[in-house]
Amino acid sequence: MRSLRFVLALGVATLLHVAGVALFPQFSLAVDFFLVIVVFNAMDGNSVAGMFGGMVAGLVTDGVTGGYFGLYGIANTVIGYGTAITAQRLVIQRAASSLLVFAVAAAAQQLILLGITLLFLTDTDLPQYSWVLVKVATTGLLGGALYLANRRMRSRVEMWRRTRKTRIRFEG
C-alpha cells in the first residue's frame, strides 16, 4: 500500500512538474514536487523506504528535467535517508516543525547538488542564490501544507471510524 501511494504521488508530481514547466519555463528552479514527496515519504522514520524513495524520485527528476542523469538521484537518496534518520530521533507533531524539516531538506539538497556540481562537472551554470532561496521556501510551504492536510485527513478518518454505526443484519 505504501509503495502504491508513493508511485501515485510520483505520477502526480511528474504531471504537475511538466504542466508547471510548460506554463513557466523557470518552474523547476522554484518548485520541486519530487523533493516534497521524498521528504514526506521519509518522515515516518523508515530509512530504507526513505533511501529508495529518494533514489527513485531523484532518477525521475533527472529524467524529467533533462540534466545530468544521477545528479538528483544521488542528492535525493541522501536527503531521503537523512530525513528518515532525523525522523527517528525527532518527534514532529506540528505543521510549523514539518515546514522546517522540508525547508532544511531543500537547503541540504541544494548544497549537495552544488557540491557535486563543483567537484565533478567543469562547465556548468550554477543557479542564482535567489532561486535557491525561493526553492527552499516553496518546498517548506508545500511540505507543511501536505503534512497538515495529511494530518487532518487522518483525524477525520479516525473520527469517522469511531462514530460510524454498523448495522448487523440477520438473514434467514
Secondary structure, DSSP 8 states (H G I E B T S, - for coil): -HHHHHHHHHHHHHHHHHHHHHH-TTHHHH--HHHHHHHHHHTT--HHHHHHHHHHHHHHHHHHH-S-TTHHHHHHHHHHHHHHHHHHH----SHHHHHHHHHHHHHHHHHHHHHHHHHH-SS-----HHHHHHHHHHHHHHHHHHHHHHHHHHHHHHHHHHH---------
